[in-house]
Structure formats: C-alpha cells, structure tokens
Amino acid sequence: MSSTLETKILPVKPESISFENAGTTLTITDPETKQNLEYAADILRNTHHAVGFPSETVYGLGASSLSSESVKSIYAAKNRPADNPLISHVSSIDQLKRKLMVPGQEIPEIYAPLIEKFWPGPLTILLPMPENVHDSPISQLVTSGQPTFAVRMPQNPVARALIYISDLPLAAPSANASTRPSPTTAAHVYHDLKGRIPLILDGGPSDVGLESTVVDGLCDPPMLLRPGGISLEQIKQAGGPRWQNIVVAKKTAGKLEPVRTPGMKYRHYSPTARVVLFNNCGDGKEKVKAYLEQNNLQNKKVALLKTRRFAPANDISPLISYDGTLGTSGDEIQRNLFSALRALDAEEYDYILIEGVDETAEGLAIMNRLSKAASETING
C-alpha cells in the first residue's frame, strides 16, 4: 500500500442529514455535504482504500466488509495486528439482512429489546457465521476466523449516510495508528494517518468519546465483551430477564486465545508519555506525591488529569507542571479522555498521572480504557 497518498479533509454537516422509514430513506439538505459523501462513497465502491469518518463514539476508518483487499487497507493504514477482528457497520436492519446475512438467517430474538432501544447507537452485537464460513459474504479478514461477526448501526448521521450511499457495510475500527489513543476529531485522524488514506470526512468532534459496547447474546448467560458507550446497567435495564445475569468478560485475552472483539488483546489507547493510573487513592496527596518522589521525576515533564476526588496539583506536588480535569460526570470523562491524552502527547509530557473512577455506569468503560493505556496502576 502506498504511503504517499494525498489525504484530503472534506467538511460535512451532520445536521443536514436525516433518515426516515427505518433507515431506508435518506435526505441531505446541504449540497456540499451530499457531494463530499458521494465522493467518499465512490472511493469505497471503486477502490480498496479506506476512508476516515466521524461516528458518535470515535472517528472510524472504514472499508467494505465484503472485500478482503479493502479490509487489508485498514490493517495496513493502522499497522493493526491481523488477528484483531473488526466491527461491521450498517445503515439499517434491511441492509444488515441484505448484505451480511445468508438467506433464511434471522437476528436472534434475544437482541430484539437491545436493538429496539440502542440502534442506531453505540452498541455492537455478535451474530453467528454460517456453518460453512465460505457461504458468508463477509471477508474472513473481518472476523479473524471467528464463528461470529460483530455489527452495529451508528447513530452519527454522517457515518450512517456514508454506509447508505455506498450501500456497503463498513468494517471500521477507530481511525488511529494501532496502540495510539482513539481519535475524536478529524485532526487526530490526520495526525496519525496522513499519507496512508485518501480522505477524512470532518463532521466535528465525536459525542460519546469511547468506542461501542460489545455484547454476545449467543451464549448463556450472555456476555459483555467490551464496555463502551452503553453501560452495563443500561443493558440490564433495557434487555429484560435474559440479560439480567450478563457476565463481564475479562479485559484482556491471553496470548494464545482467539480475540472475540476489538480491544481484548493488544496494548491500546496509549500515548507516547508514560501513563500512571491511580485507583482508589482518595484525594491523591499521599499516593501521587510518593510516586513522584520514589521515581525521581524532578527533571521530567509531568501532567495530572483529575476526575472526582483529587486535590489540585499545587496541593499534591510542585513537580506537577500541568493540572487538568477530565470532568466529573461519566459523560464528560469519557468524552474528554482520548483528546486529553493526545493534547498532552503533543506537548511532549513524559508522564501523565490519571485519577481513576468507580467501575459503575460509564466508569466500567472508562476504567477499561485507562487500564489499557496505563503502563502501571497504583492502588489505594
């Protein structure tokens, strides 16, 4: 794959896009948005290149789930391990059935209440592959040889319109270089993938800021494979009796284990700086100060990112040169997390010290990402 592509950034207006009739009718009122979406769809249909686009979770890097050559362009652009499966994104239930499922296949009934409540939105479900995987239209590079495939319907109108216009289900991981913090703006994508992809659609910052929640309803009890934009509590509340005993999968797959969903095996979300996570450390004064002194960080550039309980940096240690906050609500923290890590990386901080949160509601997904970004965790 060429590493010298010209990477264009083209603007789109999400507010000019609307869907009706269960996602089968699309209206775009802004001519420039329509033109740029059609240009992106042409790239997806007529080349094997991937394109960057906004979703409500993070920015995605999309290419056709039906073409192995197109999927290879995603792995190449990201330098992503090939045994890390991809999520396919659809614009409607109709498209899911037409493009990804074999004749006679139905969506398992267990997913019905979750689809009703959370689609379109940041929820990914696992569906079974046919017994003979070669009967499936999905590239085996998308599933990494798994007997299941992952699919979601994004809520962001730009993402959904791109999928609709191209009429291609898009395999789309986050549009960052592998292991780096996920991108929540077009500028983040450009920073990581300039010269590797031909186009980024700029639809403004992502709303949720963390990737989708991934659930597996094909096993009993069902499993939460990756916490994300929909919380465990929301799944239980909306899912009815069959989702009450949902089991939370371990955060990381073993070296020889197959990876059932993105984010389970490799180092993720990591800036260049060393990230240190402080968990249950009260106001931070004792544990953070001790860490700084024990590791002789007098000549290092150190940043602090607080959430709910930490004292101001001035009250903790003069060695901290940046005092920032991710917010106090779960929504704020998850929306700001990746962009804060990227901003501090751009300022060439050596250490980023982060206050953890309780693993309830949005906190489960936040701590999942933080624990993977961190080089070490200090427990109170």
MOPE-V974895 format. One record per pair of residues at least 24 apart in sequence whose ideal C-beta (glycine too) atoms are under 8 Angstrom apart, sorted by the first residue. I is the first residue (numbers start at 0). J is the second residue. D is the distance in Angstrom with one decimal. If there is no record, write none. Layout:
# MOPE-V974895
I|J|D / I|J|D
This chain:
# MOPE-V974895
0|71|7.8 / 0|72|6.1 / 0|75|4.3 / 0|76|7.2 / 0|195|7.5 / 2|194|5.7 / 2|195|6.3 / 3|194|5.7 / 4|48|7.5 / 4|194|5.6 / 4|195|6.5 / 4|196|6.4 / 4|197|5.2 / 5|194|8.0 / 5|197|6.9 / 6|189|6.4 / 6|192|7.0 / 6|193|4.9 / 6|194|6.1 / 6|195|7.4 / 6|196|5.9 / 6|197|6.5 / 6|198|7.1 / 6|199|6.6 / 7|197|6.7 / 7|198|5.2 / 7|199|7.2 / 8|185|5.5 / 8|189|6.2 / 8|198|7.9 / 8|199|4.8 / 8|201|5.3 / 9|35|4.2 / 9|38|7.0 / 9|39|7.6 / 9|198|6.6 / 9|199|7.5 / 9|200|5.9 / 9|201|6.7 / 10|35|6.9 / 10|200|8.0 / 10|201|5.1 / 10|202|7.9 / 11|35|5.4 / 11|36|6.3 / 11|53|7.9 / 11|157|5.1 / 11|200|5.1 / 11|201|6.7 / 11|202|4.9 / 12|202|7.6 / 13|53|7.5 / 13|155|6.6 / 13|156|4.8 / 13|157|5.3 / 13|202|5.0 / 13|203|6.8 / 14|156|7.9 / 16|156|3.8 / 16|157|6.6 / 16|159|7.7 / 16|160|5.0 / 17|156|7.1 / 18|90|7.8 / 18|156|7.3 / 18|159|6.6 / 18|163|7.7 / 21|91|6.1 / 21|92|6.6 / 21|93|7.0 / 22|90|5.5 / 22|91|3.2 / 22|92|7.3 / 22|93|7.1 / 22|94|7.6 / 22|119|7.5 / 22|152|7.4 / 22|159|7.2 / 22|163|7.4 / 23|91|5.7 / 23|93|5.6 / 25|160|5.9 / 25|163|5.1 / 25|164|7.3 / 27|160|6.7 / 35|200|6.4 / 36|157|7.4 / 36|160|5.5 / 36|161|5.7 / 36|164|5.6 / 36|200|7.3 / 37|164|6.1 / 38|198|7.3 / 39|161|5.7 / 39|165|7.7 / 39|198|5.7 / 39|200|5.8 / 40|161|6.2 / 40|164|4.2 / 40|165|3.8 / 42|197|6.0 / 42|198|6.0 / 43|69|7.6 / 43|161|7.6 / 43|165|4.6 / 43|167|5.7 / 43|169|7.3 / 44|165|5.6 / 44|167|6.8 / 46|197|7.8 / 47|71|7.3 / 47|72|5.2 / 48|72|5.6 / 48|196|6.3 / 48|197|5.1 / 48|198|7.9 / 49|73|4.9 / 49|76|5.7 / 49|196|5.5 / 50|161|7.8 / 50|196|6.2 / 50|197|6.8 / 50|198|4.5 / 50|199|7.1 / 50|200|7.0 / 51|174|4.4 / 51|185|7.0 / 51|188|4.3 / 51|192|6.6 / 51|196|6.0 / 51|198|6.9 / 51|199|3.7 / 51|200|6.8 / 52|157|6.0 / 52|158|5.5 / 52|161|5.5 / 52|171|7.7 / 52|174|7.8 / 52|199|7.4 / 52|200|4.5 / 52|202|7.3 / 53|155|5.6 / 53|157|5.2 / 53|158|6.4 / 53|185|7.3 / 53|200|6.5 / 53|201|7.4 / 53|202|3.7 / 53|203|6.8 / 53|205|6.2 / 54|88|7.7 / 54|153|4.6 / 54|154|7.8 / 54|155|4.5 / 54|157|7.9 / 54|158|4.4 / 54|171|7.7 / 54|205|6.6 / 55|120|7.3 / 55|121|6.0 / 55|153|6.4 / 55|154|4.7 / 55|155|4.5 / 55|158|7.8 / 55|205|6.2 / 55|206|4.8 / 55|207|5.2 / 55|228|7.2 / 56|121|4.9 / 56|153|7.7 / 56|205|6.2 / 56|207|4.9 / 56|208|7.5 / 56|209|6.3 / 56|210|5.0 / 56|211|5.4 / 56|227|6.9 / 56|228|5.5 / 57|173|4.8 / 57|174|7.6 / 57|181|4.2 / 57|182|5.9 / 57|183|5.5 / 57|205|5.2 / 57|207|7.8 / 57|208|6.9 / 57|209|7.2 / 57|210|5.9 / 57|337|6.8 / 58|173|6.8 / 58|174|4.4 / 58|175|8.0 / 58|181|7.8 / 58|182|4.4 / 58|183|6.7 / 58|184|7.1 / 58|185|6.8 / 58|187|6.7 / 58|188|5.1 / 58|199|7.7 / 58|205|6.5 / 59|88|7.2 / 59|153|7.9 / 59|158|6.6 / 59|169|7.4 / 59|171|3.7 / 59|172|7.0 / 59|173|6.5 / 59|174|5.6 / 60|171|6.0 / 60|172|6.1 / 60|173|7.1 / 60|174|3.8 / 60|188|7.6 / 60|192|7.1 / 60|196|6.9 / 61|88|6.9 / 61|158|8.0 / 61|161|7.2 / 61|162|7.9 / 61|169|3.6 / 61|170|6.9 / 61|171|3.9 / 62|169|6.6 / 62|170|6.0 / 62|171|7.7 / 63|165|7.8 / 63|167|4.5 / 63|168|7.3 / 63|169|6.8 / 63|170|7.2 / 64|98|7.9 / 64|99|7.0 / 64|137|5.5 / 64|138|6.3 / 64|141|5.1 / 64|167|7.3 / 64|168|4.4 / 64|169|6.5 / 64|170|4.3 / 65|98|7.0 / 65|136|5.3 / 65|137|6.7 / 65|138|6.4 / 65|167|6.7 / 65|168|6.9 / 66|138|6.2 / 67|138|4.3 / 67|139|7.4 / 67|140|5.1 / 69|138|7.8 / 69|170|7.8 / 70|138|5.0 / 70|140|4.2 / 70|141|5.8 / 70|170|5.5 / 71|140|6.6 / 72|196|8.0 / 73|170|6.3 / 73|171|7.7 / 73|172|6.6 / 74|140|7.5 / 75|195|7.6 / 76|192|5.7 / 76|195|4.3 / 76|196|5.4 / 77|172|6.7 / 77|174|8.0 / 77|175|7.1 / 77|176|6.1 / 77|177|4.8 / 77|192|7.7 / 78|176|6.2 / 78|177|4.9 / 79|172|6.7 / 79|177|4.4 / 80|177|7.1 / 80|264|7.6 / 80|265|5.9 / 81|140|7.1 / 81|143|7.1 / 82|143|5.0 / 82|257|7.5 / 82|258|5.9 / 82|264|7.6 / 83|143|6.7 / 83|172|7.9 / 83|258|5.7 / 83|261|5.9 / 83|264|6.5 / 83|265|6.5 / 84|141|6.7 / 84|142|5.6 / 84|143|4.3 / 84|145|6.0 / 84|148|8.0 / 84|149|6.6 / 84|258|6.1 / 84|259|7.3 / 84|260|6.5 / 84|261|6.3 / 85|140|7.8 / 85|141|4.9 / 85|149|7.5 / 85|170|4.1 / 85|171|7.1 / 85|172|5.7 / 85|261|6.9 / 86|123|5.2 / 86|149|4.4 / 86|150|6.8 / 86|151|6.0 / 86|170|7.1 / 86|171|6.7 / 86|172|7.2 / 86|211|7.1 / 86|213|7.6 / 86|260|7.9 / 86|261|6.6 / 87|137|6.9 / 87|141|6.3 / 87|148|6.3 / 87|149|6.7 / 87|150|4.8 / 87|151|7.9 / 87|168|4.6 / 87|169|6.9 / 87|170|5.5 / 87|171|7.9 / 88|150|7.3 / 88|151|6.0 / 88|152|7.1 / 88|153|5.5 / 88|158|6.6 / 88|162|5.8 / 88|168|6.5 / 88|169|4.8 / 88|170|7.7 / 88|171|5.3 / 89|150|6.1 / 89|151|7.6 / 89|152|5.4 / 89|162|6.2 / 89|168|5.1 / 90|152|6.9 / 90|159|4.9 / 90|160|7.6 / 90|162|4.2 / 90|163|4.0 / 91|152|7.1 / 91|163|7.5 / 92|118|7.9 / 92|152|7.7 / 94|162|7.2 / 94|163|7.6 / 94|166|7.1 / 94|168|6.7 / 95|150|6.2 / 95|152|7.6 / 95|168|7.4 / 98|136|6.6 / 98|166|7.6 / 98|167|7.4 / 98|168|5.0 / 99|126|7.8 / 99|135|7.9 / 99|136|6.5 / 99|137|6.0 / 99|148|7.0 / 99|150|6.5 / 99|168|5.4 / 100|126|7.4 / 101|129|5.0 / 101|134|5.6 / 101|135|6.4 / 101|136|7.9 / 104|129|7.3 / 107|216|6.1 / 107|217|6.7 / 109|216|4.1 / 109|221|6.9 / 109|241|5.4 / 109|242|7.8 / 110|216|5.4 / 112|237|5.7 / 112|238|5.4 / 112|239|5.2 / 112|242|7.8 / 113|214|7.1 / 113|216|7.8 / 113|234|6.9 / 113|237|6.1 / 113|238|5.6 / 113|242|7.5 / 115|237|8.0 / 116|237|4.1 / 117|229|5.5 / 117|233|7.7 / 117|237|6.9 / 118|151|7.3 / 118|152|4.5 / 119|152|4.4 / 119|153|5.9 / 119|154|4.2 / 119|159|6.3 / 120|151|7.9 / 120|152|7.4 / 120|153|7.8 / 120|154|4.7 / 120|228|7.2 / 120|229|6.9 / 121|151|7.4 / 121|153|7.9 / 121|154|7.1 / 121|207|5.5 / 121|209|7.9 / 121|210|7.5 / 121|211|4.2 / 121|212|6.3 / 121|227|5.8 / 121|228|2.9 / 121|229|5.8 / 122|151|6.0 / 122|211|6.0 / 122|212|5.4 / 122|214|7.1 / 122|228|7.5 / 122|229|4.9 / 123|149|5.1 / 123|150|6.7 / 123|151|4.2 / 123|211|4.6 / 123|212|6.7 / 123|213|4.4 / 123|214|7.2 / 123|225|7.8 / 123|227|7.9 / 123|260|7.5 / 124|149|7.2 / 124|150|6.3 / 124|151|7.1 / 124|213|7.9 / 124|214|5.9 / 124|215|7.9 / 124|216|6.6 / 125|149|5.6 / 125|213|7.3 / 125|214|7.2 / 125|215|4.5 / 125|216|7.3 / 125|217|5.9 / 125|224|7.5 / 125|259|7.6 / 125|260|7.6 / 126|150|6.1 / 126|217|7.7 / 127|217|6.1 / 138|170|7.6 / 141|170|4.9 / 143|257|7.2 / 143|258|6.5 / 144|257|7.5 / 145|257|6.3 / 145|259|6.4 / 147|215|7.4 / 147|217|6.6 / 147|259|7.3 / 149|213|6.3 / 149|260|6.1 / 149|261|7.9 / 151|211|5.5 / 155|202|6.9 / 155|205|7.7 / 155|206|7.7 / 157|200|5.9 / 157|202|4.1 / 161|200|7.0 / 172|261|6.0 / 173|210|6.4 / 174|199|7.5 / 177|265|7.3 / 178|265|6.8 / 178|266|5.1 / 178|267|6.4 / 178|268|7.9 / 178|269|5.4 / 179|268|7.6 / 179|269|6.7 / 179|270|7.3 / 180|268|5.1 / 180|269|7.0 / 180|270|5.8 / 180|336|8.0 / 180|337|4.4 / 180|340|4.4 / 180|341|5.3 / 180|344|7.6 / 180|372|7.0 / 181|209|7.7 / 181|210|6.5 / 181|268|6.3 / 181|337|4.9 / 182|337|7.1 / 182|341|7.8 / 183|208|5.6 / 183|334|7.6 / 183|337|5.4 / 183|338|5.1 / 184|338|7.0 / 187|337|7.8 / 187|338|7.4 / 187|341|5.9 / 190|341|7.8 / 204|338|7.6 / 205|334|7.7 / 206|334|7.0 / 207|333|6.6 / 207|334|6.7 / 208|333|4.8 / 208|334|3.7 / 208|335|6.7 / 208|336|6.2 / 208|337|6.3 / 208|338|7.5 / 209|333|4.5 / 209|336|7.1 / 209|337|7.8 / 209|364|5.2 / 209|365|7.2 / 209|368|6.3 / 210|261|7.4 / 210|262|7.0 / 212|364|7.2 / 213|260|4.4 / 213|261|7.7 / 214|245|7.4 / 215|259|7.2 / 216|241|7.7 / 216|242|7.8 / 220|244|4.1 / 220|245|6.2 / 220|246|5.4 / 221|245|5.1 / 221|246|7.4 / 222|246|5.1 / 222|247|7.6 / 222|248|5.2 / 223|247|4.9 / 223|248|6.4 / 224|248|4.9 / 224|259|5.8 / 224|260|4.3 / 224|263|7.1 / 225|260|5.2 / 225|261|7.1 / 225|262|5.3 / 225|263|7.1 / 225|367|7.2 / 226|363|4.3 / 226|364|3.8 / 226|367|5.0 / 227|364|5.0 / 228|333|7.8 / 228|364|7.3 / 230|329|7.9 / 230|360|4.8 / 230|361|5.8 / 230|363|6.7 / 230|364|7.3 / 231|363|5.7 / 232|359|7.5 / 232|360|5.8 / 247|363|7.5 / 250|367|5.9 / 250|370|6.4 / 250|371|7.1 / 251|371|7.7 / 262|367|7.8 / 262|371|7.3 / 266|371|6.7 / 267|368|7.3 / 267|371|4.4 / 267|372|7.0 / 268|337|7.0 / 268|340|7.4 / 268|368|5.1 / 268|369|8.0 / 268|371|5.4 / 268|372|4.1 / 269|371|7.5 / 269|372|5.1 / 269|374|8.0 / 270|340|4.6 / 270|341|6.8 / 270|343|6.7 / 270|344|4.0 / 270|351|6.7 / 270|372|7.3 / 271|344|5.3 / 272|302|7.6 / 272|340|8.0 / 272|343|6.3 / 272|344|5.9 / 272|348|4.8 / 272|349|6.0 / 272|350|6.1 / 272|351|4.8 / 273|349|6.7 / 273|350|5.1 / 273|351|7.3 / 273|374|4.9 / 274|340|7.4 / 274|350|7.9 / 274|351|5.0 / 274|353|6.4 / 274|369|7.7 / 274|372|4.9 / 274|373|4.6 / 274|374|5.8 / 275|350|6.4 / 275|351|7.3 / 275|352|5.0 / 275|353|7.1 / 275|373|6.3 / 275|374|6.7 / 275|375|5.6 / 275|376|7.6 / 275|377|6.4 / 276|353|5.4 / 276|355|5.5 / 276|369|5.2 / 276|370|6.5 / 276|372|7.8 / 276|373|3.9 / 276|375|7.4 / 276|376|4.5 / 276|377|7.1 / 277|309|7.8 / 277|352|6.5 / 277|353|6.8 / 277|354|5.5 / 277|355|6.1 / 277|376|7.8 / 277|377|5.0 / 277|379|7.4 / 278|355|4.2 / 278|366|7.8 / 278|376|5.8 / 278|377|7.0 / 278|378|5.0 / 278|379|6.6 / 279|355|7.2 / 279|378|6.1 / 279|379|3.8 / 280|309|7.9 / 280|354|7.3 / 280|355|7.9 / 280|377|6.6 / 280|378|7.6 / 280|379|4.0 / 281|308|6.3 / 281|379|6.1 / 282|308|5.8 / 282|309|6.0 / 282|310|4.5 / 283|308|7.3 / 283|309|4.0 / 283|310|5.9 / 283|315|5.7 / 283|354|6.3 / 284|310|5.6 / 284|314|6.4 / 284|315|5.3 / 286|377|5.6 / 286|379|6.1 / 287|315|5.1 / 287|316|6.6 / 287|319|7.9 / 287|352|6.0 / 288|315|5.7 / 288|316|4.9 / 290|352|7.4 / 290|377|5.9 / 291|316|5.2 / 291|318|4.9 / 291|319|7.6 / 296|349|7.7 / 296|350|6.3 / 299|349|4.2 / 299|350|5.7 / 300|346|7.8 / 300|347|6.7 / 300|348|4.9 / 300|349|4.8 / 300|350|7.4 / 301|348|6.9 / 301|349|6.8 / 301|350|4.6 / 301|351|8.0 / 301|352|6.7 / 302|343|5.0 / 302|346|7.9 / 302|348|4.6 / 302|350|7.0 / 302|351|5.0 / 302|352|7.0 / 303|352|5.0 / 303|353|8.0 / 303|354|7.9 / 304|339|5.9 / 304|343|7.9 / 304|351|6.4 / 304|352|7.1 / 304|353|4.6 / 304|354|6.8 / 305|354|5.1 / 306|332|5.7 / 306|353|8.0 / 306|354|4.7 / 306|355|7.4 / 306|356|5.3 / 307|354|7.3 / 307|356|6.5 / 308|354|6.8 / 309|354|4.5 / 319|352|7.4 / 321|346|7.6 / 321|348|6.8 / 325|353|7.7 / 329|356|7.5 / 329|360|5.3 / 329|361|2.8 / 329|362|6.1 / 329|365|6.9 / 330|361|6.6 / 332|356|6.5 / 332|361|7.1 / 332|365|5.6 / 333|361|5.4 / 333|364|6.4 / 333|365|5.4 / 336|365|6.6 / 336|368|6.4 / 336|369|7.5 / 337|368|7.9 / 340|372|6.8
